[in-house]
């Protein structure tokens, strides 16, 4: 693999970038022999080179030749602090068996190992074309490597506390506008009702995204309906059982809705096991959904019903989840997996979900799209064979071709 060239844009830079394929993913999604002008870190204009070059004065030309220039990808859900567990936990057909292994193996990791593996994973994300992330951690160990990287996004400090003990949600100090910090709730079965509401209130007050794993497994459904099963057993073993807990006899979605924590600033991770009423509630509340299909297959949790989610017009993004449940941090592989299960899906839509839609959901729309006025965070990719020039066929060829990120442009104000 050849080296990736990284270009950090400065306010004084004035570039005209020409490329054979400008894959803007907006309308039009594909511009052949395209170009965009960058000045003061932002995209001034973009379109066909023959038109753009007439309007540009004084810019340095960068000719990417036959590369594909597109927005950075958004990996909206991952756990960098679990990166050291890659290949240490085998795939399993039973979700709770996987959870038990993660708990055991996570306790064996030293802080140094966690930070070093997270640093390696960040480099992998950059090579995979990712520019915006939603990282979830139970410690602050990934804060330093993230702060030193050009990645933008969220670091969610995840809380697990089902016993209902009062804890102080001290304000989290942010060190830059590139990395936002807030609390998140692990899941409806690992955080007490009062604490779920407190975390949501914290996020709501500060206008931050509220993130929670939701409807991920059948075991979760059983626990919230009946208060029994493998999750109840695990909570009791780990001294996390809440004696005041009363099974709700309902779904995870209806349970969270009864607590008032579902709204347009809620991001539900996984959302696999949903009833029709659940989908209606999620749609009515404007809840966003992050899909992690390859992780779901790895853990035995199930698989997202993409056509159903699209039917209810839910806003979607993509994540890889952690390397404890995935062998790569590639969003392209996540898209290909969804296409394998749902071959009639528009590949252009999947690419938008994994890039511009995800950036918008995380609140970084101006850093993850190609449009006038947006920050020029871009990737240039080479393919192993020439793609079709029809936009939809181009998108499919693009996903299934061997590809490599050759150039990255960072616009970090």
N, C-alpha and C positions, 0 to 999 in steps of 0.2 A: 504494500500500500504506500502510495506517495504521500509526502507531507502536505498538510492542509495549510494554505496561506491565510493568515488572519490580518485584517486591515481594520485598525481602530481609527474611526473617523474623528477629526477635530473640527471645531467650528470654522476654521479658516479654509478647510478643504472644499474645493469646488470641482466635482467630477461629473462627467457624462459617461455612464456605463452602458456599453452596447453588448448585446448577447443574441444568439440565434433564437433562443426560446425564452421569452419573458413570461413566466408562469405566475401571473399576478393573483389568480384564483378569484378575483373580483369579476366584474363585467367590463370588457370581455376577459374570460379566464386565461386565454393564451394569445400572446402577440408574437408573431414570427418576425425575426430581425427587429427585436424591440430594443428600447433604450429608456433609461431614466436619469434625470438630472438630480444630483445631490448637492445641497449647499446648506451650511450651518446645521449639519447632522440630519437634515430632513429632506424628504423627496419633494422637489419643486414641481416636477411634472414627469409623466411617463406615457409611453405609447410607441408607435412605429418609429424606428430610427430616422427614416427619411423625412418625417415631419418634425420630430423633436430637435434634430440637429440644426434645423433652420432657425430655431428660436434661442439656441444656447450660445452665449458669448463668454469667452474666457475660461471655459472649463477644460480640465485635463481629461482626455479620452482614455478610458480603460476598456479594452476590447476583450471580452470573455469568450469570443469565438463561438464554438458550438456547445457551450454550457447551458444549463437550465438555471435561470435566476428566479428565485421565489422567496416568499417570506420565511422567517424562522418558524420552526415547529413549536408547539406548546405541549409539554408533558405535564398535564394538570394534576397528576397524582403519582407520587413515588415516595419511597422511604429510603433516603440516602444512607441513613445510619445502619441499615441492614445490608449494605452492599457487600460486606465481608462474608455474608452467608450464601453467596452465589455457589451453586453446585454442592453445598453442604446439606441441603434438605431435598430429598428426592420428591418427584411428583407423587401425589396421593389422590386416591378417589374419595377420601373422607376429610372434609374441611377441618373438623376439630382435631384430627390426628396431625394435620399440618400445623395448626395453631400451637399444639403442645410442643412440637419440634422447634418451632420458632422461639417460644418462650425459653426452652432449655438451651438452645444454641446461642441465643442472644445474651444470656447470662455468662456465657463463656468468653465473650469478646472483651478485650481491654479497650479503654478509651483511645489509646494510640492506634490500635487496629481499626477501630471505627472511623477515626479521622483520616487515616491513610487510605482506606478502601473508599471512603466517600470522595476523596480527592481524585482517585483513579476513575471513579464513576462519573464525576463531573467532566473529566476529559473525554470520556466516552460519549456523554450527552452532546458535547460540542461537536464531536465527529459525526454524530447521528443527525446533526442539523437542528438541534433543540436550542432555543434561545430564551424561553420562558418556562418556569416550572412552578409546581405546587408541591413543595417538599414537606412531609409530615415526619415529626420526630418526637420521641419521649424524653429527649435530652436536648441540650444546646450544642452538642458536639459538632454538628455540621455547619454551624453558623460561621465559624472562621473560614473553612474552605469555600463556602458559598460567597462570603464577603470578598474574597480575593479573586473570584471568578467573574467573567462578564455576563453571567446568567442574571436574568431578572425574574421576579415573581414573589411568591410567598414562602415563608417558613412557618408552618403551623406547629405550635407546641401542643402535642396531643395529651389529653387528660384521660386517664383510666381510673375510675373510682366509683364502684357500684354500691359500696357500703353506705354511702350517703353522708360521710363525714364532711363537715364544713372545711373548705380550703380557701385560701386567699388567692384571688386572681389579680396578682399585682400587675400594674401596667408594664407592658413589655417595651423596652427602649429600642427604637429603630435607629440604625446607624447610617442609612442612606435611603433615598427614594426608590432605589432599585430593588431592595429586598424588604418586603413588608412582613411584620411579625404579628401574630395573633394566636389565640388559643383555638383548639379544635376538640371535638368530642370523638372518642374512638368509635363507639357504636351504641345503639339503644340498650344493649344488654351488658355494657361494661361501665356505664355512667348513670348515676342515679337521676331520677326525674328532676329534682331540685337543682342539681348541678348542671344538667342539660340546659335548663332555663337560664341559669346564671351565665353559662358560657355564651349562649345566644345573646343574652343581654349585653355582655361585654362586647361582642362583635357588633351588635346593632348600634350601640352608643358610639363606637369608633368607626362606623361605616365600613366594617371589614367583612369578608366572606366567612360564613359559618360552614364548616366542613364536617361531615360525619359519614362513616361507612353505614350503608342502609340496604336492608333486604338482600344481603350477600349470600346467605345460606339457608337451607331448610331447617338447620338446627336453630337459627335465629327466630324463624317463624314459630317453631315448636315452643321455644322458651317464652316468647312474649304471649303466646296464646294460653299455654298451660303452666308455665313455670317449671317445666321438667326437661329432661333430656341431657345430652352431653354438655351443654353450656352451663346448666345448673350444677352439674357435678364438678365442672372445672372451677366455677366460682367458689363453691364450698371448699374445694381442695386448697385454693389459693387464699382462703380467709377473706374473700370478697363478697360473701353472701350478705344480702340486705334483708333482715328479718321483717322489715316493714313492706317489702315488695309484694304486691298483689298482682298476679297474672291478669293481663288486660283482656284476654279472650279475643284479641284482635290482631291486625297486621302491624308490622313495624311502622309503616307509613301512617296509618290511622292513629297509632300511639303517639308518634311525634307531632302529628297535627293537633291532637288533643292537648299537647303541652304548649302549643303556640310557637313552635320553633321553625316551622316551614314557611318560607317566603322567597321572594325573588333574589335574596342574597344568601340562599342556602345552596350548597353544592353537595349532592348526595353521591357517594362513591359506590359503584357497582350496580345497584338497583336491578337485580336479576329476578327475584321472586316477587312479582307484582300481580295483583288482581286488577280487574277493570276499575273498581272503585279507587284503588290506589293511584292508578294512572290519571284518573279524573282529578283527584286531589292535587297530585304533583303539578298537573297542567294548570289548574285553577290558581294555585299558589305561586306559580312561576318558578318552581324549583329547577335548578340546573342539575344535569346528570353527567357524571364522568364514568366512562366505560373502560374497563381493563380486561379485555377478553382473554388474552393469553394467560394472565394470572389466574383468572377464573377456572380455566381448563387445568392449570397446574395444581391448584388447591382442591379441585373436585367440588367447587362451590356451585357450579352450574354454568350457564352461558346467557348473556344478555339477549333479550328479544328486540333486536334493532327495529324491525318493521313496526312492532307495536309502539315503541317509543317515538318513532317518526310519525305514526298515525296520530298521536296525541300532541304533535308539534312541540315536543320538549326540546329545550336547548341542550345540545350535547357537546362534550369535549372528550378527549382521550388521555389515558395514562398508561404507564407500563406496570405500575405498582412496584414493589421492591424486587431486588435480585434474589430474595429468598423465595420468590414465586415466579421467577422469570429468568431466562438465560441471557436476555439482551435488554437494552434500554432504547429499543428502536420503535418509534411510532409507526414507521412504514410497515413493520412486521405486524403490528396491531391492526392496521388497516387491511393488510392482506388476509389476516385471519378472519376478519369480519366479512370480507368479500368471498372467502372460501365457504363460509356458512350461509351467506346471503348473496349469491352471485348476481342477482338482479339489482343490487344496490348501485347507485351512481358513484363511480370512483372519485369523481370531482367533489361530490358531497363529503366523502370520507376525508379527502385531503383538506377540505375547508374545516371540517370538524377538528382535525388534528393540528390546525394552524390558526387561521384567523378567528374561528369561532371560540376556540380555547382561550386565545389571547383576550378576547372580549369578556368572556366569563370571569377570568381572573382579574379583570380591570386594567389590562395592559394593551388595549386595542391599538393605541397609537404606536406601539413598539412591535407589533406582530402582524402588520398588514402592508400591502403596497397600495398606497393612495396618496394623493397630494396632501402635504403637510405632516405625514407620518414620519417617525424616526426610521432611518434606513438600516434596520436590522435585517440582513439578507444572507442567504446562502446560495452558492453557485455549485451545481451538482453535475457530474459527468455520468453518462449512461454507457452500458456495454454495447448497445446497438441503437440505431436511429429510431425514434418513436414516430408514430403516426402524427399527422398535422391536424387531424380532427380532435377538438378539445377533449371529448369523453374518451376516445380511443387513446389519445395521448396520455391521459391520466392513468388508464389501465396499463399501458405499456410502461409508463414511468414507475408504477408500483411494483411490477413484476420483473423489471429489468435489474441487473446488478448495477448498483449505483455507488458513487463515492462523492462526499463533500470535498470540493477542491479549494473553495474560497469562502471566507466569512467576512462580512462587514458588520462592525459593531458601532452603533450610535448610542452612546451612553452619556446622557446629559447629567 
